[in-house]
Amino acid sequence: MSPSHSSDIAEVPRQGPHPSYIQIAKPYVFESKIQECILAAGVTEARDDGIRLQAVAWIDSVRRAMHLPVRTYNTAVVYLHKFRLVHPESSGFIDAAAAALFTACKIEDTLKKSRDILCAAHNLKLSASEQVTPDDPMFENHAKIIIGVERLMLEASGFDFRNRYPQRVLLKIAKVYGLDRATVGKTAYNMSLDLYRTFAPLKQTTSTMAIACVELAGRVHDQPVAELEAGRDYEKWKTTRQEIMETLLDLLDLYTHHRASTLVGQDYVLEKFISMRIALNQEASAEDAPRFTQSNRKNGLTNGTASNGVKDIKSPKALSSPREITTPKDIKSPQPLGLTSVTGTPVQGKPGLKEGTVRFMLDPERARDEKHTVAEFFKMDEEEYEVEVENDRRRV
């Protein structure tokens, strides 16, 4: 007699394949997200600035020794910044800086081997008679580490090869306004290199960075460009005065606190930069402009100011800068540059191989459409029924 299947046993639902994770490339990373990454890392402002400046200086010195173009330097520094925001736990900066320069050489078609980069960095410390060649066995193990970090570098950037080069636009702007190339033009060009020691290249467009460098160079040489400062051509360059003010203040913060690590800061006295900073703060206060144009005001990540340099005395919570908060507990559930499931669920940390596949996309609209399409198959529909059951009472 065949066994009878009870209808009361619930069928076990089939478990299909795990939905993949999508990481959308971020060509711009605003100040609020940068602050969330720094807070999640649990590092102080001084330590973060020190590591960043040393790493950028290492890239600059090595690319000069290898006679690499400026565009390779720009790409390498941007990749370094994005890598450090995603992987702040990396102990040393040399591996990250070498991997960023190695990746930038491939992207900008200035191919160099990892051994060549390590050899050039090593020979900077030696005299001409003591220098070694890239074939030396001492670079073998380190070169393999650089190749491994390169994969993490590409993943941190979302495989986004769209880069910005403000130097080309800077020279065009200087020519349009008839500026002296030997004084203002040269200083503006060096300021564009110093600008990559800050996070401004992650936040601003090419034209914004170029205009800010030209304006600050004109102020330094006491040759201000009135038409540029008035903002008559901002619509033409697709920028705003607030974005340029943010870039100017980022540069002045660098020249005020880290003059020794810059190309232009040591050529002028500190009081000159402080006076320009005061003038810009007064201008921002008069226009009631925020310090950061794309700031997360809801979470209080606004640098603690109501405008550029003026504290909001009425709100005591606004007196503290986000970088003064040193523990990740001060913000609620930060998800800096994290992954998102196809179903729309944010992912804390990097998923393992058993949990699903990570896919990288450049078009956010395509990722959004795919998320809506896939979410229909993972929607849980529940229905409630009320059933009346009659109890038979038998008489004994």
C-alpha positions, 0 to 999 in steps of 0.5 A: 500500500503506497504511503499517503501524502498529507496535505498539511505538510507545507512545501519547502520553497525553492531557493534560487540563485543569490541576486548579484550586487551592483556597484555604480561608478561614482565620478564625484564623491562629495564632502558628506560622503568623504566625511562618512568614510573618514569617520567609519575608518576611525582616524583623526584629521591629522593622521588622514592628512599626513598619510594623504600628503605623503602618498601624493608626494611619493607619486609626484616625485616618482612620476617626475623621475620617470618623466610621466605626463601630468595626466598620469599624475592626476589619474593616479592621485584620484585613484589613490583617494578613492582607494583610501576611502574604501580601504582605510585599514591599509597600513602603509601608503607606499603600496597604495601609491605605487599601485595607483601610479601603476594603474594610472600608467595603464589607463593613460597609455603611458605603460610602465611595469611595476618593477620600473616604478619600484626601481625609480622610487628606490633610486631616488634615495641613492646616488648615481653610482649606487642605482640599480636596474628594474631586473634586480631580484629585490623588487620581485616580491614587492612587484607581485604585491603591487599587482594584487593591490591594483585589483582592489584599486580598480574595484574601489573606483568602480572600473570608472576610467573617466578622468578630469584634467584641469590643466588644459582648461586652465591654460585656455582660461588664462589665454582668454583673459590675457593673463601673464603666462610667466607669473599668473599662468605658472602659479595657477598651473602649480596650484592645479598640481597642489589641488590634487593633494586635497579631496577637491578633484573628487568633488569638483568639475574640470572647469571649477578646478581650473577657474579656482586656480586661476582666480587664486593665482591672480589674488596671490600676484595682486592681479585679480581677474574682475570678470572671472570673480564677478561670475559672468562666464560661470554659466558658460563653464557650467559652474557656480560661485559656491563650488568655486568658493569651496575649491578656493577654501580647500586650497587655502586650507592646504596652504595654511596648514601644510605649506611645506608639502606644496609647490606654491605655499613656500613661495609666499608668506603665511599672512598672505594666504590668511588675508585671502581666506578672511576676504573669502569668508567675508564674501561667503558670509555676505552671500550666506553661502555654505562651506560645502555645496553638497553637504548632508545637512540632515545628518549634521555633516556641514563642517559646523558652520552656517556659512564659510567661516561664520559659526551658528552660535544658536545651535551648539551642536553645529559648533563641532566639525565632523572631523573632530568626531573621532569615533564611528559611533557618532554617526548612525550606520554609515555606509560609505561607498558601499554595495547595493543589492539588485533588490535594493538592499544596502550591503554592509562591507564587501560580500564574500564569494558565496553570497553573490557576484559583484557587478560594476555599472557606469549607468545609474539608470540601467542599475535602477531599472534592473533593480525594479525588474528583479525586485518583483521576483523577490517580493513576498506576498502574504494573505490572511484568511479567517476560517470558522471551525465548528466544534462537535460536542458529543454527549457521553 
